[in-house]
Amino acid sequence: MSYLGVGTSPINVVETNKMKLIDRKVRLTELILRCSVCALALVAAILIATDTQVKEIFTIQKKAKYTDMKALVFLVVVNGIAAAYSLLHAVRCVVGMMKGSVLFSKPLAWAIFSGDQAVAYLTVAGIAAAAQSAAFAKLGEPELQWMKLCTIYGKFCDKVGEGIAISLLASIGMVMISCISALGLFRLYGGNKAQRSSRW
């Protein structure tokens, strides 16, 4: 209690300590998610980009590679972007945790929120495109006389399927990160402003 009877009460101190503990947990969760997304997206990109299979069809050798399907090229590029973006923000999270800063400026919060949203949407779009192409390769399309390519290039298709599954996990992580960044942004506009202004 201060000299004039105005100051921080024990209830405010307890609430502040609770908020700091929650902030630490949220920042740690964000760091773990960003590192996981970076690792998963990188593994998926490498798995798909290095996938090849050579088959001999009527004495002609045909090599299947990810560049033969534009959806897979898009997925590899998106995974590369997600991995680099997540690595950059993982470093930012580590620096923020070491400095102990929790809240930041509104323009920075908006930039992080917008970037997280964009990368999350990109990863979802990449998986959707790759999954559709993979379905055509696996099931074919008899009406259009598209053959089932996975009966010929089975090993290639299996590895691509693993890459798409890992990309899906990275995308889920990116969606969770975008929710955390939304929480961080909207807290700057929430009711905590009145509490912060009353603490003198």
Backbone bond lengths (Angstrom), bond angles and torsions (degrees), N, CA, C in turn:
res aa  C-N    CA-C-N  psi(-1)  N-CA   C-N-CA  omega(-1)  CA-C   N-CA-C  phi
1 M - - - 1.456 - - 1.519 108.34 -
2 S 1.318 116.52 136.97 1.461 120.18 -178.49 1.523 110.24 -85.40
3 Y 1.333 116.87 178.46 1.454 123.83 -175.02 1.525 112.38 -61.69
4 L 1.325 119.67 -40.33 1.458 122.68 -177.03 1.523 112.68 -92.31
5 G 1.311 117.95 8.05 1.461 120.25 -179.83 1.515 112.86 84.05
6 V 1.332 116.54 3.95 1.464 121.07 178.84 1.519 107.78 -110.41
7 G 1.300 117.37 130.78 1.470 119.67 179.39 1.502 111.04 167.25
8 T 1.304 114.50 -154.36 1.462 118.82 -177.26 1.515 109.26 -93.45
9 S 1.296 115.22 131.20 1.466 120.69 177.46 1.519 108.63 -91.72
10 P 1.338 117.39 164.23 1.468 119.68 177.09 1.525 112.57 -58.20
11 I 1.342 117.59 -30.69 1.472 120.41 179.47 1.523 110.00 -66.39
12 N 1.368 115.89 -41.85 1.468 119.29 178.35 1.524 111.51 -64.19
13 V 1.332 116.79 -37.31 1.465 121.04 179.73 1.530 109.84 -65.34
14 V 1.328 117.13 -43.06 1.467 121.22 179.02 1.522 110.22 -63.77
15 E 1.350 116.42 -43.53 1.459 120.07 178.96 1.525 110.90 -63.17
16 T 1.328 117.05 -40.76 1.462 121.18 178.87 1.520 110.41 -63.11
17 N 1.335 117.38 -43.74 1.466 120.67 179.20 1.526 111.47 -64.17
18 K 1.344 116.56 -38.18 1.473 120.34 176.93 1.517 110.83 -63.49
19 M 1.333 116.15 -43.92 1.469 120.22 179.78 1.522 111.26 -63.74
20 K 1.341 117.30 -39.46 1.465 119.90 178.65 1.523 110.98 -64.68
21 L 1.334 116.39 -39.66 1.468 120.45 178.63 1.531 110.81 -65.45
22 I 1.333 116.28 -42.84 1.468 120.30 177.57 1.525 110.51 -63.96
23 D 1.347 116.32 -42.28 1.471 120.27 178.67 1.519 111.31 -60.22
24 R 1.330 116.90 -41.90 1.480 120.48 178.74 1.518 110.86 -62.43
25 K 1.337 116.33 -42.87 1.465 120.31 -179.74 1.530 111.21 -65.72
26 V 1.328 116.26 -40.50 1.468 120.24 179.07 1.523 110.32 -65.45
27 R 1.345 116.68 -43.09 1.466 119.73 179.64 1.523 111.18 -65.19
28 L 1.337 117.43 -39.00 1.466 121.01 178.03 1.528 110.70 -66.23
29 T 1.336 116.57 -41.97 1.466 120.73 176.71 1.518 111.03 -61.37
30 E 1.335 116.24 -43.49 1.467 120.14 178.28 1.519 111.24 -61.36
31 L 1.331 117.06 -43.32 1.466 121.10 179.37 1.527 111.04 -61.97
32 I 1.332 116.92 -45.41 1.468 120.85 179.88 1.530 110.22 -62.87
33 L 1.332 117.02 -43.38 1.467 120.80 179.56 1.522 111.27 -63.94
34 R 1.325 116.91 -43.07 1.471 119.84 -178.70 1.531 110.77 -65.63
35 C 1.328 117.38 -40.97 1.474 120.14 177.18 1.532 110.70 -65.43
36 S 1.328 116.69 -39.68 1.466 120.78 178.83 1.521 111.29 -64.91
37 V 1.335 116.60 -44.75 1.468 120.29 178.84 1.523 110.40 -62.04
38 C 1.332 116.54 -42.09 1.468 120.65 179.08 1.523 110.24 -59.34
39 A 1.327 116.95 -49.08 1.467 121.06 -178.05 1.527 111.37 -65.90
40 L 1.331 117.66 -46.43 1.467 121.44 -178.09 1.530 111.72 -64.30
41 A 1.332 116.53 -44.89 1.469 119.87 -179.35 1.522 110.83 -64.89
42 L 1.329 116.69 -38.49 1.464 120.37 178.93 1.527 111.20 -66.38
43 V 1.329 116.70 -44.26 1.468 121.10 178.61 1.530 109.90 -61.88
44 A 1.334 117.17 -44.38 1.470 120.89 -179.48 1.523 111.08 -62.87
45 A 1.335 116.91 -43.91 1.467 120.53 -179.82 1.529 111.08 -62.66
46 I 1.330 116.47 -43.91 1.471 120.43 -179.91 1.522 110.46 -66.98
47 L 1.321 116.53 -41.75 1.475 121.47 -178.73 1.530 111.20 -60.76
48 I 1.328 116.56 -44.54 1.468 120.01 -178.58 1.534 110.68 -75.32
49 A 1.337 117.02 -42.04 1.465 120.47 -176.17 1.529 112.79 -67.08
50 T 1.321 117.86 -28.70 1.468 120.77 -179.29 1.524 112.87 -94.85
51 D 1.318 116.82 3.21 1.469 121.01 -177.01 1.530 110.83 -80.31
52 T 1.317 116.48 121.09 1.468 121.77 175.33 1.522 108.85 -143.44
53 Q 1.316 115.15 155.72 1.464 121.11 173.43 1.520 108.61 -152.49
54 V 1.325 115.92 132.27 1.461 121.55 -179.99 1.523 108.58 -106.62
55 K 1.334 115.26 130.60 1.466 121.66 177.08 1.523 108.89 -127.24
56 E 1.328 115.04 144.67 1.457 119.71 176.63 1.524 108.31 -101.57
57 I 1.341 115.19 117.95 1.463 121.33 -179.69 1.525 107.87 -119.63
58 F 1.318 116.07 111.66 1.472 121.92 -178.77 1.532 111.19 52.57
59 T 1.313 116.67 52.87 1.483 125.42 178.62 1.532 113.01 65.14
60 I 1.318 118.19 8.37 1.472 121.31 176.37 1.519 107.81 -110.74
61 Q 1.318 115.40 127.32 1.464 120.07 179.56 1.524 109.64 -86.65
62 K 1.331 114.91 125.40 1.460 121.54 177.24 1.524 108.58 -117.60
63 K 1.330 115.06 131.10 1.465 120.61 -178.72 1.524 109.13 -109.30
64 A 1.316 116.34 123.08 1.470 121.51 175.87 1.524 108.69 -91.65
65 K 1.310 116.11 129.26 1.463 121.66 176.79 1.525 109.22 -142.62
66 Y 1.305 116.12 165.24 1.463 119.45 -172.23 1.524 112.71 -65.18
67 T 1.327 118.13 -24.78 1.469 120.32 -179.65 1.527 112.29 -70.96
68 D 1.331 117.67 -11.02 1.463 120.43 177.25 1.532 111.82 -72.35
69 M 1.322 117.15 -20.79 1.475 121.95 178.92 1.526 108.46 -118.91
70 K 1.317 116.29 115.42 1.475 120.90 -176.87 1.525 111.93 -61.75
71 A 1.327 117.31 -29.59 1.469 119.97 179.00 1.523 110.42 -65.45
72 L 1.334 117.13 -35.44 1.467 120.16 178.07 1.529 111.19 -71.93
73 V 1.330 116.45 -36.08 1.473 119.81 175.27 1.524 109.34 -61.43
74 F 1.335 116.17 -44.51 1.466 121.03 178.66 1.529 110.71 -61.18
75 L 1.339 116.73 -41.92 1.466 120.57 -179.57 1.525 111.39 -65.03
76 V 1.330 117.00 -40.31 1.473 120.37 178.61 1.529 110.05 -64.15
77 V 1.338 117.05 -43.78 1.467 120.79 179.23 1.525 110.76 -63.17
78 V 1.334 116.39 -44.69 1.471 121.09 179.74 1.530 110.66 -62.57
79 N 1.328 116.70 -42.33 1.467 119.37 178.10 1.525 111.53 -64.12
80 G 1.328 116.74 -37.25 1.470 119.94 175.77 1.515 111.96 -63.12
81 I 1.340 115.97 -43.45 1.469 120.56 177.87 1.528 110.25 -62.90
82 A 1.339 117.12 -45.27 1.467 121.12 -178.96 1.525 111.32 -63.03
83 A 1.346 116.84 -39.63 1.469 120.38 -179.89 1.524 110.75 -66.20
84 A 1.353 117.25 -46.44 1.464 120.77 -179.82 1.527 111.04 -64.85
85 Y 1.320 116.81 -43.30 1.466 121.72 -179.90 1.532 110.59 -63.20
86 S 1.320 116.46 -43.90 1.469 120.04 -179.32 1.530 111.51 -67.19
87 L 1.313 116.47 -37.44 1.476 119.92 177.65 1.523 110.65 -63.42
88 L 1.335 116.17 -44.20 1.465 121.21 179.08 1.525 110.88 -59.25
89 H 1.333 116.66 -44.93 1.465 119.83 -178.67 1.529 112.37 -77.38
90 A 1.319 117.93 -24.21 1.469 119.32 173.93 1.523 109.72 -65.43
91 V 1.333 115.66 -40.16 1.477 119.94 176.17 1.523 109.94 -63.15
92 R 1.350 116.45 -41.86 1.471 120.05 177.94 1.524 111.02 -61.30
93 C 1.338 116.44 -40.25 1.476 120.61 179.11 1.525 111.10 -63.91
94 V 1.329 116.36 -42.69 1.478 120.27 -179.87 1.517 109.97 -63.52
95 V 1.343 116.81 -45.36 1.469 120.42 179.42 1.529 110.17 -62.42
96 G 1.342 117.04 -41.82 1.463 120.84 178.79 1.520 112.39 -63.69
97 M 1.342 116.61 -38.59 1.465 119.90 179.03 1.524 111.11 -69.56
98 M 1.332 116.79 -35.85 1.470 119.73 179.36 1.522 111.03 -69.99
99 K 1.349 116.32 -38.17 1.468 120.15 179.06 1.519 111.50 -76.83
100 G 1.334 116.74 -24.51 1.455 120.60 179.99 1.511 114.06 85.51
101 S 1.341 116.90 8.95 1.466 119.26 179.43 1.516 109.45 -79.91
102 V 1.318 116.22 137.51 1.462 121.70 -177.69 1.520 110.28 -108.30
103 L 1.317 116.37 -63.40 1.461 121.23 -177.74 1.516 109.66 -92.71
104 F 1.324 116.04 149.67 1.444 120.85 -179.77 1.522 108.97 -132.86
105 S 1.323 115.82 -176.93 1.466 119.93 -175.26 1.522 111.23 -68.23
106 K 1.317 114.80 156.57 1.467 120.27 -179.59 1.529 112.29 -63.45
107 P 1.355 119.70 -41.96 1.475 117.93 178.29 1.529 112.84 -60.92
108 L 1.338 117.45 -39.85 1.468 120.53 178.21 1.526 110.55 -66.98
109 A 1.325 116.56 -40.78 1.471 120.34 178.50 1.530 110.71 -63.04
110 W 1.335 116.67 -40.16 1.461 120.40 177.72 1.531 110.77 -65.81
111 A 1.338 116.72 -39.86 1.471 120.52 -179.88 1.526 110.77 -64.34
112 I 1.334 116.91 -43.82 1.471 120.70 179.36 1.520 110.20 -65.70
113 F 1.334 116.87 -44.72 1.467 121.26 178.91 1.530 111.01 -59.49
114 S 1.334 116.34 -47.11 1.473 120.77 -178.82 1.523 111.23 -64.39
115 G 1.335 116.62 -42.39 1.470 120.09 178.66 1.518 111.95 -64.03
116 D 1.333 116.31 -43.21 1.469 120.24 178.53 1.526 111.53 -62.58
117 Q 1.347 116.08 -42.06 1.462 120.05 178.45 1.532 110.89 -62.61
118 A 1.335 116.23 -45.33 1.470 120.62 -177.89 1.529 111.00 -62.10
119 V 1.336 116.83 -45.31 1.471 120.08 -178.88 1.527 110.51 -68.64
120 A 1.322 117.61 -37.20 1.470 120.27 177.44 1.525 110.63 -62.49
121 Y 1.340 116.67 -45.42 1.468 119.72 178.56 1.526 111.46 -64.87
122 L 1.329 116.52 -38.91 1.469 120.29 178.36 1.525 111.24 -61.15
123 T 1.339 116.67 -44.89 1.467 119.04 -178.71 1.522 111.47 -65.68
124 V 1.330 116.79 -39.32 1.467 119.95 177.95 1.527 110.25 -64.40
125 A 1.346 117.12 -42.55 1.461 120.94 179.28 1.526 110.95 -64.48
126 G 1.341 117.01 -40.70 1.463 120.54 178.73 1.513 112.51 -62.60
127 I 1.325 116.29 -41.81 1.467 120.17 179.38 1.521 110.68 -68.26
128 A 1.327 117.18 -40.53 1.468 120.39 179.86 1.526 111.09 -61.52
129 A 1.335 116.06 -44.71 1.466 120.22 -179.79 1.526 111.08 -65.62
130 A 1.339 116.28 -45.04 1.467 120.29 -178.93 1.523 111.46 -66.83
131 A 1.333 117.00 -38.30 1.467 120.26 -179.95 1.525 110.88 -66.05
132 Q 1.328 117.03 -38.52 1.462 120.01 178.37 1.533 110.30 -65.63
133 S 1.329 116.99 -44.89 1.464 120.21 178.04 1.523 111.18 -63.39
134 A 1.327 116.22 -38.90 1.464 119.99 178.81 1.523 110.96 -65.61
135 A 1.331 117.10 -36.33 1.470 120.55 177.98 1.526 110.55 -64.51
136 F 1.343 116.79 -41.02 1.465 119.86 177.03 1.526 110.80 -64.32
137 A 1.353 116.26 -40.21 1.468 119.52 179.95 1.522 111.33 -67.60
138 K 1.317 117.31 -34.88 1.466 121.61 -177.68 1.535 111.64 -80.09
139 L 1.337 116.90 -44.61 1.461 121.14 -172.69 1.523 113.70 -99.63
140 G 1.332 116.80 -19.84 1.457 120.01 -175.30 1.515 110.82 71.83
141 E 1.326 115.38 -176.84 1.465 121.55 176.73 1.526 107.37 -145.44
142 P 1.341 116.39 90.13 1.472 120.00 -174.15 1.528 113.91 -57.80
143 E 1.348 117.22 -34.87 1.461 120.21 -178.78 1.517 111.89 -62.59
144 L 1.325 116.09 -32.83 1.467 120.82 179.47 1.532 111.92 -100.27
145 Q 1.317 116.19 5.38 1.468 123.35 -178.99 1.532 111.74 60.64
146 W 1.335 116.38 36.31 1.459 120.65 173.47 1.521 107.60 -90.59
147 M 1.310 115.83 125.32 1.457 119.70 -177.08 1.526 111.71 -82.02
148 K 1.329 115.14 162.78 1.465 121.15 176.90 1.527 108.38 -79.31
149 L 1.330 115.52 99.18 1.463 120.18 -176.18 1.520 112.93 -68.25
150 C 1.317 116.73 -26.10 1.467 119.58 -177.37 1.525 112.08 -71.67
151 T 1.332 118.17 -16.02 1.468 119.01 173.49 1.527 110.49 -72.99
152 I 1.329 116.44 -24.58 1.467 120.89 178.36 1.529 110.21 -91.17
153 Y 1.327 116.24 -48.10 1.468 121.91 -176.79 1.531 109.58 -108.62
154 G 1.313 116.88 65.20 1.467 121.67 -175.90 1.516 113.51 -64.72
155 K 1.335 116.89 -45.96 1.466 120.65 -178.23 1.530 110.66 -64.26
156 F 1.312 116.14 -41.40 1.466 121.46 177.99 1.526 110.55 -60.20
157 C 1.329 116.14 -46.41 1.472 120.62 -178.80 1.528 111.90 -65.19
158 D 1.332 116.95 -38.29 1.466 119.99 179.46 1.521 110.86 -62.81
159 K 1.333 116.51 -42.93 1.465 120.30 -178.94 1.533 110.80 -68.54
160 V 1.328 116.50 -38.31 1.470 120.17 176.54 1.526 110.17 -63.62
161 G 1.336 116.45 -41.08 1.461 120.48 177.40 1.521 112.09 -59.79
162 E 1.343 116.27 -41.02 1.467 119.70 176.82 1.525 110.49 -63.99
163 G 1.337 116.64 -40.98 1.471 120.44 178.30 1.518 112.49 -63.06
164 I 1.327 116.52 -40.12 1.475 120.22 178.56 1.530 110.56 -67.24
165 A 1.333 117.26 -38.97 1.473 120.62 178.56 1.527 111.05 -63.84
166 I 1.340 116.34 -42.20 1.477 119.80 178.42 1.529 109.95 -67.40
167 S 1.335 116.50 -38.06 1.470 120.31 177.06 1.526 111.10 -62.68
168 L 1.335 116.35 -35.61 1.468 120.36 177.94 1.530 110.71 -63.11
169 L 1.336 116.77 -41.69 1.471 120.15 177.15 1.528 110.73 -62.93
170 A 1.345 116.42 -42.02 1.470 120.19 177.84 1.520 110.76 -63.00
171 S 1.328 116.69 -39.07 1.465 120.78 179.73 1.528 111.24 -66.06
172 I 1.328 117.25 -41.05 1.471 120.81 177.36 1.526 109.85 -61.52
173 G 1.330 116.06 -42.58 1.466 120.24 176.55 1.514 111.79 -61.15
174 M 1.345 116.72 -39.70 1.466 120.60 179.90 1.524 111.27 -67.24
175 V 1.319 117.31 -36.75 1.473 121.03 176.88 1.536 109.67 -64.88
176 M 1.339 116.97 -41.23 1.470 120.32 178.03 1.523 110.76 -64.42
177 I 1.333 117.27 -38.91 1.465 121.04 177.54 1.524 110.77 -63.54
178 S 1.333 116.41 -40.81 1.469 118.90 179.76 1.528 111.07 -64.51
179 C 1.337 117.29 -31.06 1.474 120.78 175.02 1.524 110.66 -67.47
180 I 1.337 116.10 -40.41 1.477 120.03 179.06 1.527 110.48 -65.68
181 S 1.345 117.12 -41.90 1.470 119.37 179.56 1.530 110.62 -67.90
182 A 1.338 117.25 -32.10 1.470 120.00 175.28 1.527 109.89 -65.07
183 L 1.329 116.58 -41.72 1.465 120.85 177.20 1.523 110.62 -60.50
184 G 1.339 116.45 -44.98 1.467 120.42 178.88 1.513 112.60 -62.37
185 L 1.328 116.29 -39.20 1.464 119.93 179.49 1.519 111.58 -68.83
186 F 1.319 117.47 -48.23 1.463 120.39 -174.66 1.527 112.30 -71.97
187 R 1.338 116.96 -20.49 1.474 118.92 174.10 1.518 111.27 -65.53
188 L 1.350 116.93 -29.04 1.460 119.65 178.39 1.526 112.00 -68.45
189 Y 1.330 116.44 -19.59 1.464 121.18 -179.97 1.519 112.19 -105.80
190 G 1.345 117.37 -0.57 1.461 121.24 -172.83 1.502 114.03 -83.34
191 G 1.341 114.06 -164.21 1.461 122.26 -176.61 1.508 113.59 -74.09
192 N 1.349 117.98 -8.83 1.461 119.63 179.13 1.522 111.76 -66.36
193 K 1.353 116.81 -19.84 1.459 120.35 -178.81 1.527 110.77 -61.13
194 A 1.338 115.80 -41.30 1.477 119.47 -179.55 1.513 110.58 -67.34
195 Q 1.348 116.55 -37.43 1.464 119.05 179.35 1.515 110.37 -67.73
196 R 1.351 116.03 -39.73 1.467 118.46 -178.79 1.512 111.26 -66.44
197 S 1.349 117.25 -38.38 1.459 120.47 -179.20 1.526 111.80 -70.58
198 S 1.347 117.48 -24.90 1.467 120.16 -178.95 1.517 111.96 -83.87
199 R 1.354 117.27 -10.80 1.461 118.82 -178.50 1.525 109.78 -91.70
200 W 1.343 118.53 95.66 1.455 122.85 177.89 1.486 110.25 -118.58
